[in-house]
């Protein structure tokens, strides 16, 4: 068996509130990464200042500073995948077997990397995977519910074979849906494991405000060719989340605005066909089973 070699890349921006604990958690892993590249994407807080001591402590950590072009909205233009690819270009560990994206606000328990890579070793068809994410709420920590085939963009791990088969990460909104759809098209499994978990210290989609985050998710659904019926049903579910009602409307608004502006969608007819067939099959399964 080929020894596993793990390359971790963290695109970060203004993560001073979390980056130290994220770094300490990485240093405490039972299975350390072969290399961890943190790409600072134009932070205006103390993120880089806090990363420097960590770089001195963790021999596998490299900090890369990257500046955004003036006038570019880093969130709207898909900064995370751009910064991720920039980190990949700086990697010394070119013979990696697994590649992981880890956000700068996600804290891993000590066993996380060991357990996750164990799942890959046990299932050769597994192409992209993650553990559960928990966020602190008014009543303690709560699990972020996602379907088992979906993988959180905040901490997803790829096998090298899968990553190369899908052509890497696209530098556009919706990249974290596009990549796993392509993975399943190419015959790989995508899975989130409920018995492995990590802590997300900033509410999902809140970096630029909750409603703007919902609208961005709606635009992502448009880019990924999601069917209008599915989007409508999804908006009803999202409307139950805070701010109640407005969340669902923001999601619909993002989808409709993208359609009106004719935002470029994934330019691959086979992707569109596959993605919509998957959605139809899931909706039929929900109708049949109620879950």
One Martini backbone bead per residue (centre of mass of N, CA, C, O) as a GRO file, in nm:
protein
  291
    1UNK     BB    1   0.097   0.036   0.022
    2UNK     BB    2   0.061   0.363  -0.009
    3UNK     BB    3   0.160   0.619   0.151
    4UNK     BB    4   0.025   0.869   0.323
    5UNK     BB    5  -0.017   1.213   0.195
    6UNK     BB    6  -0.075   1.534   0.345
    7UNK     BB    7  -0.240   1.823   0.210
    8UNK     BB    8  -0.294   2.148   0.348
    9UNK     BB    9  -0.538   2.413   0.275
   10UNK     BB   10  -0.574   2.769   0.391
   11UNK     BB   11  -0.802   2.999   0.334
   12UNK     BB   12  -0.762   3.340   0.455
   13UNK     BB   13  -0.974   3.605   0.621
   14UNK     BB   14  -1.003   3.749   0.901
   15UNK     BB   15  -0.889   3.518   1.157
   16UNK     BB   16  -0.797   3.622   1.448
   17UNK     BB   17  -1.018   3.479   1.637
   18UNK     BB   18  -0.911   3.158   1.532
   19UNK     BB   19  -0.618   3.073   1.428
   20UNK     BB   20  -0.479   2.970   1.682
   21UNK     BB   21  -0.665   2.725   1.750
   22UNK     BB   22  -0.629   2.592   1.476
   23UNK     BB   23  -0.319   2.555   1.500
   24UNK     BB   24  -0.313   2.390   1.763
   25UNK     BB   25  -0.488   2.158   1.652
   26UNK     BB   26  -0.291   2.074   1.431
   27UNK     BB   27  -0.045   2.017   1.629
   28UNK     BB   28  -0.241   1.784   1.787
   29UNK     BB   29  -0.229   1.569   1.588
   30UNK     BB   30  -0.196   1.229   1.549
   31UNK     BB   31  -0.197   1.314   1.236
   32UNK     BB   32   0.018   1.474   1.058
   33UNK     BB   33   0.086   1.677   0.825
   34UNK     BB   34   0.310   1.729   0.572
   35UNK     BB   35   0.138   1.993   0.486
   36UNK     BB   36   0.073   2.352   0.564
   37UNK     BB   37  -0.115   2.597   0.387
   38UNK     BB   38  -0.143   2.946   0.446
   39UNK     BB   39  -0.366   3.178   0.286
   40UNK     BB   40  -0.348   3.514   0.279
   41UNK     BB   41  -0.636   3.722   0.158
   42UNK     BB   42  -0.611   4.028   0.267
   43UNK     BB   43  -0.584   4.105   0.551
   44UNK     BB   44  -0.693   4.362   0.817
   45UNK     BB   45  -0.581   4.215   1.049
   46UNK     BB   46  -0.394   3.979   1.273
   47UNK     BB   47  -0.341   3.715   1.119
   48UNK     BB   48  -0.038   3.722   1.036
   49UNK     BB   49   0.077   3.787   1.316
   50UNK     BB   50  -0.030   3.504   1.434
   51UNK     BB   51   0.114   3.308   1.226
   52UNK     BB   52   0.422   3.336   1.275
   53UNK     BB   53   0.455   3.172   1.541
   54UNK     BB   54   0.336   2.912   1.422
   55UNK     BB   55   0.555   2.868   1.205
   56UNK     BB   56   0.782   2.823   1.423
   57UNK     BB   57   0.636   2.567   1.561
   58UNK     BB   58   0.547   2.449   1.269
   59UNK     BB   59   0.722   2.271   1.031
   60UNK     BB   60   0.457   2.233   0.821
   61UNK     BB   61   0.430   2.548   0.802
   62UNK     BB   62   0.296   2.780   0.554
   63UNK     BB   63   0.303   3.128   0.471
   64UNK     BB   64   0.084   3.306   0.249
   65UNK     BB   65   0.078   3.613   0.080
   66UNK     BB   66  -0.223   3.780  -0.046
   67UNK     BB   67  -0.350   4.010  -0.286
   68UNK     BB   68  -0.601   4.206  -0.377
   69UNK     BB   69  -0.760   4.363  -0.603
   70UNK     BB   70  -0.873   4.655  -0.656
   71UNK     BB   71  -1.231   4.641  -0.617
   72UNK     BB   72  -1.252   4.348  -0.521
   73UNK     BB   73  -1.482   4.108  -0.434
   74UNK     BB   74  -1.392   3.825  -0.268
   75UNK     BB   75  -1.672   3.685  -0.243
   76UNK     BB   76  -1.804   3.721  -0.530
   77UNK     BB   77  -1.523   3.595  -0.678
   78UNK     BB   78  -1.405   3.346  -0.533
   79UNK     BB   79  -1.152   3.341  -0.324
   80UNK     BB   80  -1.106   3.059  -0.208
   81UNK     BB   81  -1.020   2.901  -0.471
   82UNK     BB   82  -0.789   3.091  -0.544
   83UNK     BB   83  -0.625   3.052  -0.283
   84UNK     BB   84  -0.601   2.749  -0.302
   85UNK     BB   85  -0.443   2.742  -0.573
   86UNK     BB   86  -0.209   2.912  -0.468
   87UNK     BB   87  -0.121   2.704  -0.255
   88UNK     BB   88  -0.066   2.469  -0.448
   89UNK     BB   89   0.173   2.622  -0.598
   90UNK     BB   90   0.350   2.615  -0.305
   91UNK     BB   91   0.400   2.323  -0.290
   92UNK     BB   92   0.623   2.062  -0.176
   93UNK     BB   93   0.398   1.832  -0.167
   94UNK     BB   94   0.367   1.663  -0.466
   95UNK     BB   95   0.317   1.350  -0.340
   96UNK     BB   96   0.032   1.348  -0.274
   97UNK     BB   97  -0.276   1.164  -0.176
   98UNK     BB   98  -0.395   1.414  -0.011
   99UNK     BB   99  -0.646   1.684  -0.013
  100UNK     BB  100  -0.704   1.979   0.193
  101UNK     BB  101  -0.966   2.190   0.302
  102UNK     BB  102  -0.920   2.459   0.550
  103UNK     BB  103  -1.058   2.663   0.752
  104UNK     BB  104  -0.982   2.938   0.983
  105UNK     BB  105  -1.261   2.828   1.174
  106UNK     BB  106  -1.157   2.520   1.209
  107UNK     BB  107  -1.167   2.276   1.465
  108UNK     BB  108  -0.970   2.000   1.539
  109UNK     BB  109  -0.954   1.710   1.658
  110UNK     BB  110  -0.694   1.493   1.718
  111UNK     BB  111  -0.840   1.245   1.535
  112UNK     BB  112  -0.933   1.343   1.255
  113UNK     BB  113  -0.716   1.269   1.038
  114UNK     BB  114  -0.690   0.972   1.108
  115UNK     BB  115  -0.988   0.892   1.059
  116UNK     BB  116  -1.027   0.995   0.770
  117UNK     BB  117  -0.794   0.836   0.633
  118UNK     BB  118  -0.917   0.563   0.714
  119UNK     BB  119  -1.162   0.580   0.524
  120UNK     BB  120  -1.002   0.583   0.262
  121UNK     BB  121  -0.852   0.311   0.306
  122UNK     BB  122  -1.135   0.142   0.321
  123UNK     BB  123  -1.227   0.323   0.045
  124UNK     BB  124  -1.141   0.350  -0.286
  125UNK     BB  125  -1.410   0.525  -0.384
  126UNK     BB  126  -1.332   0.753  -0.211
  127UNK     BB  127  -1.298   1.108  -0.292
  128UNK     BB  128  -1.490   1.278  -0.086
  129UNK     BB  129  -1.449   1.418   0.255
  130UNK     BB  130  -1.605   1.440   0.590
  131UNK     BB  131  -1.710   1.579   0.870
  132UNK     BB  132  -1.871   1.719   1.104
  133UNK     BB  133  -2.042   2.019   1.199
  134UNK     BB  134  -2.012   2.253   1.473
  135UNK     BB  135  -2.219   2.497   1.642
  136UNK     BB  136  -2.278   2.765   1.833
  137UNK     BB  137  -2.555   2.813   2.041
  138UNK     BB  138  -2.795   2.899   2.275
  139UNK     BB  139  -2.791   2.556   2.341
  140UNK     BB  140  -2.529   2.504   2.215
  141UNK     BB  141  -2.426   2.262   2.025
  142UNK     BB  142  -2.470   2.217   1.665
  143UNK     BB  143  -2.559   2.047   1.393
  144UNK     BB  144  -2.489   2.048   1.052
  145UNK     BB  145  -2.718   1.971   0.827
  146UNK     BB  146  -2.650   1.711   0.586
  147UNK     BB  147  -2.613   1.526   0.339
  148UNK     BB  148  -2.420   1.239   0.297
  149UNK     BB  149  -2.310   1.343   0.000
  150UNK     BB  150  -2.213   1.589   0.139
  151UNK     BB  151  -1.944   1.844   0.151
  152UNK     BB  152  -1.784   2.053   0.325
  153UNK     BB  153  -1.604   2.335   0.230
  154UNK     BB  154  -1.438   2.380   0.508
  155UNK     BB  155  -1.342   2.034   0.515
  156UNK     BB  156  -1.224   1.904   0.249
  157UNK     BB  157  -1.133   1.577   0.111
  158UNK     BB  158  -0.900   1.443  -0.125
  159UNK     BB  159  -0.809   1.255  -0.361
  160UNK     BB  160  -0.593   1.263  -0.611
  161UNK     BB  161  -0.757   1.112  -0.823
  162UNK     BB  162  -1.008   1.290  -0.798
  163UNK     BB  163  -0.887   1.572  -0.840
  164UNK     BB  164  -0.781   1.510  -1.128
  165UNK     BB  165  -1.051   1.411  -1.259
  166UNK     BB  166  -1.203   1.707  -1.204
  167UNK     BB  167  -0.980   1.945  -1.242
  168UNK     BB  168  -1.025   2.055  -0.977
  169UNK     BB  169  -1.076   2.387  -0.873
  170UNK     BB  170  -1.308   2.616  -0.929
  171UNK     BB  171  -1.312   2.979  -0.989
  172UNK     BB  172  -1.617   2.979  -0.834
  173UNK     BB  173  -1.913   2.979  -0.762
  174UNK     BB  174  -1.993   2.654  -0.642
  175UNK     BB  175  -1.739   2.466  -0.621
  176UNK     BB  176  -1.853   2.265  -0.377
  177UNK     BB  177  -2.059   2.134  -0.589
  178UNK     BB  178  -1.910   2.078  -0.850
  179UNK     BB  179  -1.694   1.876  -0.749
  180UNK     BB  180  -1.888   1.648  -0.641
  181UNK     BB  181  -2.040   1.601  -0.901
  182UNK     BB  182  -1.796   1.517  -1.068
  183UNK     BB  183  -1.711   1.281  -0.892
  184UNK     BB  184  -1.967   1.109  -0.945
  185UNK     BB  185  -1.935   1.106  -1.254
  186UNK     BB  186  -1.638   0.952  -1.211
  187UNK     BB  187  -1.705   0.725  -0.966
  188UNK     BB  188  -1.720   0.869  -0.696
  189UNK     BB  189  -1.737   0.917  -0.360
  190UNK     BB  190  -1.946   1.114  -0.136
  191UNK     BB  191  -1.880   1.203   0.219
  192UNK     BB  192  -2.029   1.230   0.540
  193UNK     BB  193  -1.929   1.192   0.885
  194UNK     BB  194  -2.091   1.164   1.196
  195UNK     BB  195  -1.837   1.028   1.375
  196UNK     BB  196  -1.703   1.294   1.273
  197UNK     BB  197  -1.565   1.602   1.414
  198UNK     BB  198  -1.612   1.965   1.417
  199UNK     BB  199  -1.544   2.318   1.473
  200UNK     BB  200  -1.742   2.605   1.405
  201UNK     BB  201  -1.681   2.950   1.489
  202UNK     BB  202  -1.848   3.040   1.232
  203UNK     BB  203  -2.118   3.096   1.086
  204UNK     BB  204  -2.252   2.986   0.815
  205UNK     BB  205  -2.246   3.247   0.585
  206UNK     BB  206  -2.147   3.520   0.781
  207UNK     BB  207  -1.910   3.700   0.674
  208UNK     BB  208  -2.141   3.896   0.498
  209UNK     BB  209  -2.394   3.793   0.603
  210UNK     BB  210  -2.671   3.605   0.600
  211UNK     BB  211  -2.832   3.708   0.351
  212UNK     BB  212  -2.597   3.713   0.155
  213UNK     BB  213  -2.536   3.413   0.186
  214UNK     BB  214  -2.807   3.313   0.070
  215UNK     BB  215  -2.776   3.447  -0.207
  216UNK     BB  216  -2.520   3.295  -0.285
  217UNK     BB  217  -2.652   3.014  -0.280
  218UNK     BB  218  -2.850   3.077  -0.507
  219UNK     BB  219  -2.634   3.130  -0.722
  220UNK     BB  220  -2.503   2.853  -0.707
  221UNK     BB  221  -2.752   2.696  -0.805
  222UNK     BB  222  -2.749   2.821  -1.085
  223UNK     BB  223  -2.461   2.744  -1.178
  224UNK     BB  224  -2.539   2.420  -1.117
  225UNK     BB  225  -2.832   2.368  -1.255
  226UNK     BB  226  -3.066   2.401  -1.076
  227UNK     BB  227  -3.384   2.345  -1.036
  228UNK     BB  228  -3.653   2.546  -0.977
  229UNK     BB  229  -3.811   2.347  -0.802
  230UNK     BB  230  -3.590   2.287  -0.600
  231UNK     BB  231  -3.544   2.581  -0.513
  232UNK     BB  232  -3.826   2.626  -0.398
  233UNK     BB  233  -3.817   2.401  -0.186
  234UNK     BB  234  -3.559   2.500  -0.047
  235UNK     BB  235  -3.667   2.780   0.046
  236UNK     BB  236  -3.866   2.669   0.254
  237UNK     BB  237  -3.650   2.549   0.440
  238UNK     BB  238  -3.476   2.809   0.479
  239UNK     BB  239  -3.712   2.988   0.605
  240UNK     BB  240  -3.671   2.846   0.901
  241UNK     BB  241  -3.434   3.023   0.919
  242UNK     BB  242  -3.233   3.254   1.028
  243UNK     BB  243  -3.421   3.472   0.918
  244UNK     BB  244  -3.735   3.425   0.911
  245UNK     BB  245  -3.815   3.405   0.563
  246UNK     BB  246  -3.573   3.578   0.453
  247UNK     BB  247  -3.390   3.342   0.378
  248UNK     BB  248  -3.561   3.229   0.142
  249UNK     BB  249  -3.573   3.494  -0.023
  250UNK     BB  250  -3.266   3.525  -0.062
  251UNK     BB  251  -3.227   3.265  -0.220
  252UNK     BB  252  -3.419   3.336  -0.454
  253UNK     BB  253  -3.284   3.601  -0.531
  254UNK     BB  254  -3.009   3.485  -0.615
  255UNK     BB  255  -3.118   3.311  -0.843
  256UNK     BB  256  -3.273   3.532  -1.005
  257UNK     BB  257  -3.039   3.728  -1.045
  258UNK     BB  258  -2.858   3.535  -1.204
  259UNK     BB  259  -3.057   3.494  -1.436
  260UNK     BB  260  -3.087   3.796  -1.517
  261UNK     BB  261  -2.759   3.825  -1.556
  262UNK     BB  262  -2.634   3.573  -1.684
  263UNK     BB  263  -2.471   3.385  -1.533
  264UNK     BB  264  -2.230   3.173  -1.547
  265UNK     BB  265  -2.233   2.845  -1.614
  266UNK     BB  266  -2.171   2.535  -1.641
  267UNK     BB  267  -2.004   2.445  -1.956
  268UNK     BB  268  -2.168   2.140  -1.928
  269UNK     BB  269  -2.401   1.927  -2.037
  270UNK     BB  270  -2.336   1.675  -1.860
  271UNK     BB  271  -2.364   1.818  -1.591
  272UNK     BB  272  -2.656   1.909  -1.615
  273UNK     BB  273  -2.780   1.630  -1.650
  274UNK     BB  274  -2.674   1.503  -1.389
  275UNK     BB  275  -2.773   1.709  -1.176
  276UNK     BB  276  -3.081   1.684  -1.246
  277UNK     BB  277  -3.108   1.384  -1.200
  278UNK     BB  278  -3.033   1.382  -0.904
  279UNK     BB  279  -3.262   1.568  -0.807
  280UNK     BB  280  -3.498   1.394  -0.901
  281UNK     BB  281  -3.424   1.142  -0.733
  282UNK     BB  282  -3.445   1.285  -0.456
  283UNK     BB  283  -3.738   1.380  -0.475
  284UNK     BB  284  -3.860   1.096  -0.511
  285UNK     BB  285  -3.750   0.982  -0.245
  286UNK     BB  286  -3.901   1.180  -0.062
  287UNK     BB  287  -4.186   1.103  -0.152
  288UNK     BB  288  -4.164   0.796  -0.076
  289UNK     BB  289  -4.019   0.833   0.233
  290UNK     BB  290  -3.995   1.132   0.375
  291UNK     BB  291  -3.637   1.169   0.349
   0.00000   0.00000   0.00000
